[in-house]
Amino acid sequence: MDALRKLFGGNMRQFGMLFVLVALTLFFHIMTRGLVVTSTNLMNLLNGNSYILVLAIGMVMVIVIGHIDLAVGSVAAFVGIVVAVAMRDFGLPSWAGVLLGLAIGAICGIWQGFWVAYFGIPGFIVTLAGYMFFRGANQWVGQSLTVPVPKDFQVLGAGYLPEWGPNTGMNNSTLLLGIVAIAVLAWMQLAQRRALIKVNAEVPPMWVTITRIVLLAVVIAYLTWMYGTGRPGTSFPIPGLILVGLVILYSWVTQRTITGRHIYAVGGNRLAAELSGVNTKRTYFLVMMNMSILAAFAGMMFVGRSTASGPFDGVGWELDAIAAVFIGGAAVSGGVGTVIGSIIGGLVMAVLNNGLQLMSVGSQATQMIKGLVLLAAVAIDVWQKRQGRPSISGLIFRGKNAGQVTPAEVALAESEAQDKTAVAKELR
C-alpha cells in the first residue's frame, strides 16, 4: 500500500473517480460480452459525447465562481442554426461559418456576462432568461425546420485523422499522435522531477517516476492501437483531437495563469478577492463570455456530427454538463473544481449511458440511474468535507503537482490573509 501511495502521489482517493471510470468500463464490457472496449464503440463514445465534454470545460469555471449557466444548450442550438442558414443561403464557406459561430457565441456571452458582472443579477436568473430567449431565437431563425450543412463542415463533429505514408497496420496519423503523446507525458514527468530537485522538495524514488511513465505509455499505446486499427476510413476522431487540445489549454489557463488564480480566488471568497485587488466584475464577465463561446463551439460540433441543425438541438445539454462537473468533484458552493475532474465526470456519465444502452436498458431507467449516480457523487464529496477530508476534485491528479501550490490553495491563503487584514483594520 505504501508503494501505491508513492506511485499515485501519496493519496489513493485522488484517483477515486478515475477508478470508478475504469471499473464501470470493465463492468459493462463484461456484461455486454465485449461490446464496450472495441474500436468502433470507443470512436462512437468520443464522437457522441465530445460536445458535452466541451461544455463541461466551460461549466466548471462557471461553477467555480459560484454561478451556473442554464443557457448553454440554447446558445449552442441558436449558433448552430444561424451558421447552417448562413452557409445554405449565403454560400458562406465552412471556415467562415466556424468564425461566425464563435463570434455569435461571444456576443451571447457578452450579453449574459454584462448582466451578471455589472448588474449583479445571479447567473441562474440571467441564463434562465437566456435559455428561453435563445431557444425561441433558434426556432425563429430556422422556422422550426432542419437545415443541412456541407460535408466539409461535418468534419468538425464526425471527421477522422487522415491516412498517409507506408502501411504500418494502423492509421499513421493516429500512430504519430500516440508517439507524440507518450513522449510529451514522459518529458513532463521527468521535468517535474527536475523541478522538485531544483527547489529541494521531497522527490519520489526514481522507480516511481519510471513506473508512472511506463503505465502512461501502456495506456496511450493501447488507445492508439484501438483507435488506429478500426474499420477502414476511421482513426482517432477530430472531435477527440479538439477536446484534447481544449483540455490542455484550459488546464493551463486555470492552473498556471493569473486569470485562473483569480477565478479560484473569486469563487473561494469574493470579498477577500476584491480586497486583494482582483477585478471580480471582469472575472465574472470573462467566465460567462467564455462559457458561451464554448457552447457555440459545442453546438457546431454537434451539427457537424448530425449533418444538420434542427429545432431540438441542445435540449438538456446544460443538465449533462452540470452533472459532469459535479460528478467530477466541483463544490456546489463554488471555489472548487478542475478541468480534468470534469472531463472524468463526463466520461463516467458517457460510459454509464453507453453501457446501459448496449445492455438494452430503457431510457427511463437510464435517466433514473444517472440521477442516482449524480446524487451519490455529490453526497460522497459532502460527507468527506464533513469528516475534515479534502474534496474529490481537490485531490484528482494533485500528485502530479506535488511540491507545487495549486490555484485553489493560493486563493485560500490570499482569502485568509485578507480576512485577517480587514478584521484588524476594523478593530483599529
C-alpha positions in Angstrom: 0.0 0.0 0.0 2.9 2.4 0.7 4.2 1.7 -2.8 0.8 2.6 -4.3 0.7 5.8 -2.3 4.1 6.8 -3.7 3.0 5.8 -7.2 -0.2 7.8 -7.1 1.1 10.8 -5.3 0.5 9.9 -1.7 -3.3 9.7 -1.6 -5.3 7.0 -3.3 -8.6 9.0 -3.0 -7.3 11.5 -5.6 -7.9 8.9 -8.3 -11.4 7.9 -7.0 -13.4 9.0 -10.0 -10.8 7.6 -12.4 -11.0 4.2 -10.7 -14.8 4.5 -11.0 -14.5 5.2 -14.7 -12.2 2.2 -15.2 -14.5 -0.1 -13.1 -17.6 1.0 -15.0 -15.9 0.3 -18.3 -14.8 -3.2 -17.3 -18.2 -4.0 -15.8 -20.1 -3.0 -18.9 -17.6 -4.7 -21.1 -18.2 -8.0 -19.3 -21.9 -7.6 -19.0 -22.2 -6.8 -22.8 -19.9 -9.7 -23.7 -17.1 -7.5 -25.1 -19.1 -4.7 -26.8 -17.8 -1.7 -24.9 -14.0 -1.8 -25.4 -14.0 -2.0 -29.1 -12.6 0.3 -31.7 -16.0 1.2 -33.1 -17.6 1.8 -29.8 -14.7 3.9 -28.4 -14.9 6.1 -31.5 -18.7 6.4 -31.1 -18.3 7.1 -27.4 -15.8 10.0 -28.1 -17.7 11.4 -31.1 -21.1 11.2 -29.4 -20.0 12.9 -26.2 -17.3 15.3 -27.1 -19.7 18.3 -27.3 -20.9 17.7 -23.8 -17.3 17.4 -22.5 -16.5 20.7 -24.2 -19.4 22.3 -22.4 -18.1 20.8 -19.1 -14.8 22.5 -19.6 -16.5 25.9 -19.5 -19.2 24.9 -17.0 -16.6 24.0 -14.3 -15.2 27.6 -14.3 -18.8 29.0 -14.1 -19.5 26.8 -11.1 -16.1 27.6 -9.5 -17.0 31.3 -9.4 -20.3 30.4 -7.7 -22.7 30.7 -10.7 -24.5 28.3 -13.0 -25.3 28.6 -16.7 -28.6 27.2 -17.9 -28.4 28.7 -21.4 -25.6 26.7 -22.9 -27.9 24.3 -24.8 -30.0 27.1 -26.2 -26.9 29.1 -27.2 -25.5 26.0 -28.9 -28.7 25.4 -30.8 -29.0 29.1 -31.8 -25.5 29.3 -33.1 -25.9 26.0 -34.9 -29.0 27.2 -36.8 -27.6 30.6 -37.7 -24.4 29.1 -39.1 -26.3 26.4 -41.0 -28.7 29.0 -42.5 -25.7 31.3 -43.4 -23.9 28.6 -45.2 -27.1 27.5 -47.1 -28.5 30.8 -48.0 -25.4 33.0 -48.4 -22.8 30.4 -49.6 -20.6 31.0 -46.6 -17.6 28.6 -46.6 -17.2 26.3 -43.7 -14.2 28.0 -42.1 -16.1 31.3 -42.2 -19.1 29.6 -40.7 -17.0 28.5 -37.7 -15.7 32.0 -37.2 -19.2 33.4 -37.5 -20.4 30.9 -34.9 -17.7 31.7 -32.4 -18.4 35.5 -32.9 -22.1 34.9 -32.2 -21.2 32.8 -29.1 -19.0 35.7 -27.9 -21.9 38.2 -28.4 -24.3 35.9 -26.4 -21.7 35.6 -23.7 -21.1 39.4 -23.6 -24.8 39.9 -23.2 -25.2 37.5 -20.3 -21.8 38.4 -18.7 -22.8 42.0 -18.7 -25.9 41.4 -16.6 -24.1 39.0 -14.2 -20.9 41.1 -13.7 -22.1 44.7 -13.8 -25.7 44.5 -12.7 -25.2 41.8 -10.1 -28.0 39.6 -11.3 -27.4 36.0 -10.3 -26.2 33.8 -13.2 -29.0 31.4 -12.6 -31.6 34.1 -13.4 -29.7 35.6 -16.3 -29.1 32.3 -18.0 -32.6 31.1 -17.4 -33.8 34.1 -19.4 -31.1 33.2 -22.0 -32.4 29.7 -22.1 -35.8 30.9 -23.1 -34.7 33.7 -25.4 -32.1 31.7 -27.4 -34.4 28.7 -27.7 -37.0 30.9 -29.2 -34.4 32.5 -31.4 -33.3 29.1 -32.7 -36.8 28.2 -33.8 -37.5 31.7 -35.2 -34.3 31.7 -37.4 -34.8 28.2 -38.6 -38.6 28.4 -38.8 -38.6 25.1 -36.8 -37.1 23.3 -39.7 -34.0 21.1 -40.1 -31.2 22.8 -42.1 -28.4 20.6 -43.5 -24.7 21.6 -43.5 -21.9 20.9 -46.1 -19.7 17.8 -45.9 -16.6 19.8 -45.1 -18.3 21.3 -42.1 -19.3 17.8 -40.9 -15.6 17.0 -40.3 -15.8 19.2 -37.2 -18.1 16.7 -35.5 -17.6 13.4 -37.3 -14.2 13.6 -39.1 -11.2 11.4 -38.6 -7.4 11.9 -38.8 -6.2 11.3 -42.4 -4.1 8.4 -43.6 -0.7 8.9 -45.1 2.7 7.2 -45.6 3.5 3.5 -45.7 1.3 0.7 -44.5 2.0 0.1 -40.8 -1.0 -1.9 -39.9 -2.8 1.1 -38.4 -3.6 4.7 -39.2 -0.3 6.6 -39.4 -1.8 9.9 -38.1 -3.1 8.1 -35.0 0.2 6.3 -34.6 2.1 9.6 -34.7 -0.3 11.2 -32.3 0.2 8.4 -29.8 4.0 8.5 -30.1 4.0 12.3 -29.5 1.6 11.9 -26.5 3.9 9.3 -24.9 7.0 11.5 -25.5 5.3 14.6 -24.1 4.0 12.9 -20.9 7.3 11.2 -20.3 9.1 14.6 -20.6 6.5 16.2 -18.2 7.2 13.5 -15.6 10.9 14.0 -15.8 10.6 17.8 -15.9 8.5 17.7 -12.8 11.1 15.5 -11.1 13.9 18.0 -12.0 11.8 20.9 -10.8 11.4 19.2 -7.4 15.1 18.6 -7.1 15.9 22.2 -8.0 13.8 23.6 -5.1 15.0 20.9 -2.7 11.5 19.5 -2.3 10.7 15.9 -1.5 11.4 13.8 -4.6 9.7 10.4 -5.1 12.1 7.4 -5.8 13.2 7.0 -9.4 11.3 3.8 -9.7 8.1 5.7 -9.1 8.7 8.1 -11.9 9.7 5.3 -14.3 6.6 3.2 -13.3 4.4 6.2 -13.9 5.9 6.7 -17.4 5.5 3.1 -18.2 1.9 2.9 -17.1 1.0 6.1 -19.1 2.8 4.7 -22.1 0.9 1.4 -21.9 -2.5 3.1 -21.6 -1.7 5.5 -24.5 -0.3 2.8 -26.7 -3.4 0.6 -26.1 -5.7 3.5 -27.0 -3.6 4.3 -30.0 -3.9 0.8 -31.2 -7.7 0.7 -30.6 -8.3 4.0 -32.5 -5.7 3.2 -35.2 -7.0 -0.2 -36.2 -10.7 0.4 -36.5 -12.8 -0.1 -39.6 -11.4 1.3 -42.8 -11.7 5.0 -43.2 -11.6 5.7 -39.5 -8.9 6.7 -37.0 -8.7 9.0 -34.0 -11.8 11.3 -34.2 -11.3 15.0 -35.0 -13.7 15.9 -32.1 -11.5 14.0 -29.8 -8.4 15.9 -31.0 -10.3 19.2 -30.5 -11.3 18.0 -27.0 -7.7 17.1 -26.0 -6.5 20.5 -27.2 -9.1 22.3 -25.2 -8.4 20.3 -22.1 -4.7 21.1 -22.3 -5.4 24.8 -23.0 -7.9 25.3 -20.2 -5.9 23.2 -17.7 -3.0 25.5 -18.3 -5.3 28.6 -18.0 -6.9 27.5 -14.7 -3.7 26.3 -13.1 -0.8 28.4 -14.5 -2.2 31.9 -15.2 -3.2 34.9 -13.2 -6.7 34.7 -14.7 -7.1 31.1 -13.4 -5.9 32.2 -9.9 -8.5 35.0 -10.0 -11.3 32.5 -10.9 -10.5 30.4 -7.9 -10.0 33.4 -5.6 -13.4 34.9 -6.6 -15.1 31.5 -6.1 -13.4 30.9 -2.7 -14.1 34.3 -1.2 -15.3 37.2 -3.4 -14.8 39.9 -0.7 -11.3 38.8 0.1 -10.5 38.6 -3.6 -11.7 42.2 -4.1 -9.6 43.3 -1.1 -6.5 41.7 -2.7 -7.0 43.6 -5.9 -8.9 41.1 -8.0 -11.3 42.7 -10.5 -14.3 40.4 -9.7 -16.6 42.0 -12.3 -14.1 41.4 -15.0 -13.6 37.8 -13.8 -17.4 37.1 -13.8 -17.7 38.7 -17.3 -14.8 36.7 -18.8 -16.0 33.4 -17.4 -19.6 33.9 -18.6 -18.4 35.0 -22.1 -16.1 32.1 -22.3 -18.9 29.7 -21.5 -21.0 30.9 -24.4 -18.1 30.7 -26.8 -17.5 27.1 -25.8 -21.3 26.4 -26.1 -21.1 27.8 -29.6 -18.2 25.5 -30.5 -20.1 22.5 -29.0 -23.2 23.4 -31.0 -21.2 23.4 -34.2 -19.5 20.1 -33.4 -23.0 18.6 -32.8 -24.3 20.0 -36.0 -21.3 18.6 -37.9 -21.9 15.1 -36.4 -25.7 15.1 -37.0 -25.1 16.7 -40.6 -27.9 19.2 -39.9 -29.2 21.8 -37.4 -32.7 21.4 -36.0 -35.1 23.0 -33.6 -34.5 20.4 -30.9 -30.7 20.6 -30.7 -29.2 21.4 -27.3 -32.2 20.2 -25.3 -30.9 19.0 -21.9 -27.3 19.7 -22.6 -26.9 22.1 -19.7 -28.0 19.3 -17.3 -25.5 16.8 -18.7 -22.7 19.4 -18.4 -23.6 20.4 -14.9 -23.8 16.7 -13.9 -20.3 16.1 -15.4 -18.9 18.9 -13.4 -20.4 17.9 -10.0 -19.5 14.2 -10.5 -16.0 15.4 -11.3 -15.9 16.8 -7.8 -16.8 20.5 -8.1 -18.3 22.1 -5.0 -21.8 23.4 -5.0 -20.7 26.5 -3.1 -18.0 27.3 -5.6 -14.3 27.7 -5.4 -13.5 24.0 -6.0 -13.3 22.2 -9.3 -10.9 21.1 -12.0 -11.0 20.7 -15.8 -9.6 17.2 -15.6 -12.1 16.2 -12.9 -15.0 17.5 -15.0 -13.8 15.5 -18.1 -13.5 12.4 -16.0 -17.0 13.0 -14.6 -18.3 13.5 -18.1 -16.7 10.3 -19.2 -18.3 8.4 -16.3 -21.7 9.6 -17.4 -20.9 8.8 -21.0 -19.7 5.2 -20.2 -22.7 4.7 -18.0 -25.2 5.8 -20.7 -23.4 3.8 -23.4 -23.2 0.7 -21.3 -26.8 0.8 -20.3 -27.8 1.3 -24.0 -25.8 -1.7 -25.1 -27.5 -3.7 -22.3 -30.9 -2.6 -23.8 -31.9 -0.8 -20.6 -34.8 1.6 -21.3 -34.3 5.4 -21.4 -36.5 5.8 -18.3 -34.3 3.5 -16.2 -31.2 5.1 -17.6 -32.2 8.5 -16.5 -33.1 7.2 -13.0 -29.7 5.6 -12.7 -27.8 8.6 -13.9 -29.7 10.8 -11.3 -28.7 8.4 -8.5 -25.1 8.5 -9.7 -25.0 12.3 -9.6 -26.6 12.3 -6.1 -24.2 9.7 -4.8 -21.1 11.6 -6.2 -22.1 14.9 -4.5 -23.2 13.1 -1.3 -19.7 11.4 -1.0 -18.0 14.7 -1.6 -20.1 16.5 1.1 -19.5 13.6 3.5 -15.7 13.8 3.0 -15.8 17.5 3.8 -17.8 17.0 7.0 -15.2 14.4 8.0 -12.5 17.0 7.5 -11.1 15.4 4.4 -10.2 17.0 1.1 -12.9 17.0 -1.6 -12.5 14.7 -4.5 -11.8 17.4 -7.0 -9.1 18.8 -4.8 -7.3 15.5 -4.9 -7.7 14.5 -8.6 -4.2 14.4 -10.2 -2.8 16.6 -7.4 0.0 14.2 -7.2 1.5 15.3 -10.5 1.8 18.8 -9.0 3.4 17.6 -5.8 5.5 20.2 -4.2 3.7 23.0 -6.1 1.0 25.3 -4.8 -2.4 24.9 -6.6 -4.6 27.8 -7.6 -7.2 26.9 -5.1 -4.6 26.8 -2.3 -3.2 30.2 -3.3 -6.7 31.7 -3.4 -7.5 30.2 0.1 -4.2 31.6 1.5 -4.9 35.1 0.0 -8.5 35.0 1.3 -7.5 34.1 4.8 -4.8 36.8 4.8 -7.1 39.5 3.5 -9.8 38.5 6.0 -7.4 39.0 8.9 -6.3 42.3 7.5 -9.8 43.5 7.2 -10.7 42.5 10.7 -7.5 44.2 12.0 -8.5 47.5 10.3 -12.0 47.4 11.7 -10.6 46.8 15.2 -8.3 49.8 14.8 
